[in-house]
């Protein structure tokens, strides 16, 4: 949706739609939310204020999907901070300026479910989207055949002693609310699928011991009649021991899918089941710690798809599978799960090439310089070939340049927030260039440079004193003009 809102980014969207159509994929799950002023192309930048340009982008996406016979499952919010989600509502409620100042111990995401202020703002946002009339086709979303249904939230959790009851009540009341707005489309919630107190005999099948404490009791939540089908996710790299053998991993994946299918076929649920997210990182390209390196992506996908096909052909409740995630060839792989089908024709990137010291260097034009975002995807190509990115390789001294596990989420968030098309803006390298070599300094440098550079940033050792880190780094690494200069360095 955020890319569809930018006409210059729409070729990336149509590439994915065309690839999906070519492979006869019939449903794509995507976000219909983006919250907060610190998000690029936010649909909902401030409480009660909505960006019509982004809504028109969503209109366009719905229209283009319909033209290809693809239906959309639209998610309405996110438990995680990506694209704003529930944490953005909590920040609005408690006057927290931005995500960098959000203390989750003091203001946990679970406040979202019970705070009347958060819920009032959220329901207004839901109403704005669900009740929309497509500006390009004139068709109300509630009557749009290209919309398969509404997903109330992605991976909601609610930690704490009353978490199960709180989340069950929120899902039930929100499902009923959406059903009143739209009686024509399917409704679900994007649970990961953890078994809880309602099925104590199944809790041993959870991937790790604390999973039941996330408050997302699969059977209890999907028992509500306003939910039309059940949803589960599957991420063996993040859920299973990293030293799992191929046999152990394959067994877990099959058991996870089959166990939920059996439960959905029993009288207590009697609902269709969709594996709405699954992914496996590729050991040959992913350099982070959270990866089961003894099992490759192709083998894992084959096992999952074979299992799902067998269940579907047997007449069971499993009716759909969605992999995380499909993207255009030029889109960054932020989390190691991105799938690039990559056969659709993509327009050539802007900008000439020039020779510097015997190497071909990318030169790019900025399509939208606000916040450092919107540069052409030539930056992504140049950065993906660089050995200094935070997810690949080592530096000249042999030091690993990918982030430590506890810093990976921060790096991904910064790349999304401040880099967008600049797929590998190197926060780790920023820390190295400060002369301190630590992540916190790198974060401050990268953010300050994106927001203005120069005097706003700490002086960068080795980078012309106090000049803006980002402009100098891109000048050296990507051939971009330095801030304040008229042309390439």
PyMOL commands that set and color helices and strands:
alter all, ss='L'
color gray80, all
select helices_A, chain A and resi 10-22+52-67+85-94+99-101+111-114+116-130+141-143+163-181+197-205+209-214+218-222+236-239+246-265+297-313+370-372+378-384+405-419+427-433+439-450+454-456+469-478
alter helices_A, ss='H'
color red, helices_A
select strands_A, chain A and resi 27-31+71-75+147-154+186-190+229-234+272-278+318-323+353-356+359-362
alter strands_A, ss='S'
color yellow, strands_A
deselect
rebuild
show_as cartoon
